[in-house]
Amino acid sequence: MSHLRQNIITRDWVIIASDRGARPYDLPPKPRPEQAINTYEPSCPFCPGNEAMAADELARTPGQGPWRLRVIQNKYPALVPEGDRVRRVDGIYRTMTGVGRHEVIVEHPRHDLMTATLPLADLESLIMTYRGRYLEAHKDPRIESVVIFKNHGERAGTSLLHPHSQLAATPVVPNQIRIRVEEAIRYFDDTGECVFCRTLREELKDRERIVTETDHFVGFVPYAALSPYHFWIFPRRHMSSFDAINDTEVRDLARNLHEVLAKMYQGLNNPDYNYSIRSMPTRSGPTDYFHWYLTIVPRITRTAGFELGSGMFINSTSPEESAAFLRGVSLPEQDSSGA
Amino acid sequence: MSHLRQNIITRDWVIIASDRGARPYDLPPKPRPEQAINTYEPSCPFCPGNEAMAADELARTPGQGPWRLRVIQNKYPALVPEGDRVRRVDGIYRTMTGVGRHEVIVEHPRHDLMTATLPLADLESLIMTYRGRYLEAHKDPRIESVVIFKNHGERAGTSLLHPHSQLAATPVVPNQIRIRVEEAIRYFDDTGECVFCRTLREELKDRERIVTETDHFVGFVPYAALSPYHFWIFPRRHMSSFDAINDTEVRDLARNLHEVLAKMYQGLNNPDYNYSIRSMPTRSGPTDYFHWYLTIVPRITRTAGFELGSGMFINSTSPEESAAFLRGVSLPEQDSSGA
């Protein structure tokens, strides 16, 4: 018999129906694309030498080649940095101009690498860049929320192979984030504690769902994981906003993320996935109740009409099984030395 | 420049970025499967004669063949009707036994039909069955919410071709539904009116997003549609719960749904889609503030890391364009006479 679990942070219920399950060995066989991909692709706007095919450059980190990574405008931006933030209310109709930011971070000159196979030093450099771009966006008074995210593979919403991440900064607080902040405040009111800190403490006591532990971060499968291998990485130190991360923590987050992405790559056969960094709305200062984190969702199952109609998810793999499976994936030696 | 819109009912913001857009003519060409599908498939558990391959039958509607439609248990149920509803709270961990219902409604004996190509009389019969199953689930005191939904095509979460719908009844109120009820109460407190009734009134005045109008239902693209051709069908009469629908309204809803599904089928090249019926939690009686409706989401674009990290959507087609496009799809004569 299945059971339901409620996520204390989001209040979302999920149905854990592990009898129905797609187990790792049921995963659709997927050709490992790296064997077929060139290190350079003449038509790729993210490859070195093709910079003119991409939109304006915003920043670059120097490297051994032409550059180590590059930040550019999204060529098809959902939000643009120019213009005023104008809110209009006309009866029940509410609109806002599309000011904000929509940036692309090209993670490496090589076309055939993936975030999961980046050398550790490049992943550190990527997270440093995330912080830098977050800080830039944070300064803009028109911005209320910043989301850093990654789409890997077609099921995750991208067809561009060249490894890249994105940053989107919105002139409103997304409703979902507002709801989570309200829940966090309510938990703090009831207990005097950050619900994320409490969750981390309990998970470290239980240990059943813990997968990756480094000095400053803990990676685990959430108790009420929405889908197989749904994953959270929490900073151990209480911080509301991602840009409060210090240099040591950046390097440590890179180690943690490097390990979990490598485990998913090996164990789940290079799955399509999204990750994103969830952080406090930018117009408020540090708070005692909200705690940023990184969430990873391998796109192994699909959401369907039940999720559409209820917002609830059915997870066919128990979180404990997901965690045990990922813990059991052994990584080759020298994994961090290069691609 | 894009703009943002807020949905007054859900409070969700969406980015309308119609410059980026996939227009209908960009849709991936998809072989019309009906040409390749047999009317009967020996391995299909939903085809007549193969009933023993499916789980237990719960109801059947007689027809010219062996049956007109059949309701069966889901063979891989997320929730089961046997057992007690037991809630356990252990610190931050909250669980509930997986009692409830998970039923499959086989919509027609013919394997090669689709909901979009069902004869109108069969669609009426299907919606009558929805109401009957909803009422059955509603009687069960362990049930708090009932969702009726449909997955069409692989992107929408099904690989079974034989036309079928599902009903899931949960022993909790999904958080998303609770949040919407709270928003509806707040709107009612502020204005003394149902926010759904108000929306319908404004949409009928505007007319820009209206697509299908029948005696008792109105089909339109929501002002803050989450994705291209996202569609709502509202009953004109205020009703909180789907099972308050009367016979005349069932037949009228069938006409409305028949028309919009046919338009999507023709105009969008048989898209994968989900629909679901959103209704009031079952433990409360009728209310002045909540209004059931049917929502359809063609799965043309994919959600990605931005949606994961913010809960906000980017819609590449403006709702007015979506509506105009669907209005412009002309349907063949005799469309309602049969497949």
Contacts between the chains, C-beta under 8 A, distances in Angstrom:
chain1	res1	chain2	res2	distance
A	1	B	80	6.0
A	1	B	83	6.5
A	1	B	97	6.7
A	1	B	98	5.3
A	2	B	77	7.7
A	2	B	78	5.8
A	2	B	79	6.4
A	2	B	80	7.5
A	2	B	98	3.3
A	3	B	95	5.4
A	3	B	96	6.6
A	3	B	97	5.8
A	3	B	98	4.9
A	4	B	95	6.4
A	4	B	96	4.2
A	4	B	97	7.6
A	4	B	98	6.1
A	4	B	170	7.6
A	4	B	171	7.0
A	4	B	172	6.3
A	5	B	93	7.5
A	5	B	94	6.7
A	5	B	95	5.3
A	5	B	96	7.9
A	6	B	94	4.1
A	6	B	95	7.6
A	6	B	96	7.7
A	6	B	172	7.7
A	8	B	92	4.5
A	8	B	93	7.8
A	8	B	94	7.0
A	10	B	175	7.2
A	11	B	175	4.6
A	12	B	174	7.8
A	12	B	175	4.9
A	12	B	176	7.7
A	13	B	96	7.6
A	13	B	170	7.5
A	13	B	172	5.1
A	13	B	174	6.2
A	13	B	175	6.4
A	15	B	78	4.9
A	15	B	79	6.7
A	15	B	98	6.3
A	15	B	170	7.7
A	16	B	98	7.8
A	17	B	76	7.8
A	17	B	77	7.7
A	17	B	78	4.6
A	17	B	79	8.0
A	17	B	98	7.0
A	19	B	76	7.2
A	20	B	76	4.3
A	20	B	78	6.9
A	76	B	17	7.8
A	76	B	19	7.2
A	76	B	20	4.4
A	77	B	2	7.6
A	77	B	17	7.7
A	78	B	2	5.8
A	78	B	15	4.9
A	78	B	17	4.6
A	78	B	20	6.9
A	78	B	306	7.7
A	78	B	314	4.7
A	79	B	2	6.4
A	79	B	15	6.7
A	79	B	17	8.0
A	80	B	1	6.0
A	80	B	2	7.5
A	83	B	1	6.5
A	91	B	202	6.3
A	92	B	8	4.5
A	92	B	195	7.8
A	92	B	198	6.2
A	92	B	199	6.3
A	92	B	202	5.6
A	92	B	223	7.9
A	93	B	5	7.5
A	93	B	8	7.8
A	93	B	202	7.7
A	93	B	223	6.0
A	94	B	5	6.7
A	94	B	6	4.1
A	94	B	8	7.0
A	95	B	3	5.4
A	95	B	4	6.4
A	95	B	5	5.3
A	95	B	6	7.6
A	96	B	3	6.6
A	96	B	4	4.2
A	96	B	5	7.9
A	96	B	6	7.8
A	96	B	13	7.6
A	97	B	1	6.7
A	97	B	3	5.8
A	97	B	4	7.6
A	98	B	1	5.3
A	98	B	2	3.3
A	98	B	3	4.9
A	98	B	4	6.1
A	98	B	15	6.3
A	98	B	16	7.8
A	98	B	17	7.0
A	145	B	310	6.8
A	147	B	305	7.8
A	147	B	306	6.0
A	147	B	309	4.0
A	147	B	310	4.9
A	148	B	309	7.5
A	149	B	304	7.2
A	149	B	305	2.9
A	149	B	306	5.5
A	149	B	308	6.7
A	149	B	309	4.9
A	150	B	305	5.5
A	151	B	304	4.4
A	151	B	305	5.0
A	154	B	302	7.8
A	155	B	302	7.1
A	156	B	302	7.5
A	156	B	304	6.0
A	156	B	305	7.2
A	157	B	301	8.0
A	157	B	302	4.3
A	157	B	303	6.5
A	157	B	304	2.8
A	157	B	305	7.1
A	158	B	304	6.8
A	166	B	305	7.0
A	166	B	306	7.1
A	168	B	306	5.3
A	168	B	310	7.5
A	170	B	4	7.6
A	170	B	13	7.5
A	170	B	15	7.7
A	170	B	310	7.0
A	170	B	312	6.8
A	171	B	4	7.0
A	172	B	4	6.3
A	172	B	6	7.8
A	172	B	13	5.1
A	174	B	12	7.8
A	174	B	13	6.2
A	174	B	310	4.2
A	174	B	311	5.2
A	174	B	312	4.5
A	175	B	10	7.2
A	175	B	11	4.6
A	175	B	12	4.9
A	175	B	13	6.4
A	175	B	311	6.4
A	175	B	312	7.8
A	176	B	12	7.7
A	176	B	310	6.5
A	176	B	311	2.7
A	176	B	312	7.5
A	177	B	310	6.5
A	177	B	311	7.0
A	179	B	179	6.5
A	195	B	92	7.8
A	198	B	92	6.2
A	199	B	92	6.3
A	202	B	91	6.3
A	202	B	92	5.6
A	202	B	93	7.7
A	223	B	92	7.9
A	223	B	93	6.0
A	274	B	304	5.9
A	274	B	305	4.0
A	274	B	308	4.9
A	275	B	305	6.5
A	275	B	308	7.9
A	276	B	305	4.8
A	276	B	306	7.4
A	276	B	308	5.0
A	276	B	309	2.9
A	276	B	310	7.8
A	277	B	309	6.8
A	278	B	309	5.8
A	295	B	308	6.9
A	295	B	309	7.3
A	297	B	308	5.9
A	302	B	154	7.8
A	302	B	155	7.0
A	302	B	156	7.5
A	302	B	157	4.4
A	303	B	157	6.5
A	303	B	303	8.0
A	304	B	149	7.2
A	304	B	151	4.4
A	304	B	156	6.0
A	304	B	157	2.8
A	304	B	158	6.8
A	304	B	274	5.9
A	305	B	147	7.8
A	305	B	149	2.9
A	305	B	150	5.5
A	305	B	151	5.0
A	305	B	156	7.1
A	305	B	157	7.1
A	305	B	166	7.0
A	305	B	274	3.9
A	305	B	275	6.5
A	305	B	276	4.8
A	306	B	78	7.7
A	306	B	147	6.0
A	306	B	149	5.5
A	306	B	166	7.1
A	306	B	168	5.3
A	306	B	276	7.4
A	308	B	149	6.7
A	308	B	274	4.9
A	308	B	275	7.9
A	308	B	276	5.0
A	308	B	295	6.9
A	308	B	297	5.9
A	309	B	147	4.0
A	309	B	148	7.5
A	309	B	149	4.9
A	309	B	276	2.9
A	309	B	277	6.8
A	309	B	278	5.8
A	309	B	295	7.3
A	310	B	145	6.8
A	310	B	147	4.9
A	310	B	168	7.5
A	310	B	170	7.1
A	310	B	174	4.1
A	310	B	176	6.4
A	310	B	177	6.4
A	310	B	276	7.8
A	311	B	174	5.2
A	311	B	175	6.4
A	311	B	176	2.7
A	311	B	177	7.0
A	312	B	170	6.8
A	312	B	174	4.5
A	312	B	175	7.8
A	312	B	176	7.5
A	314	B	78	4.8
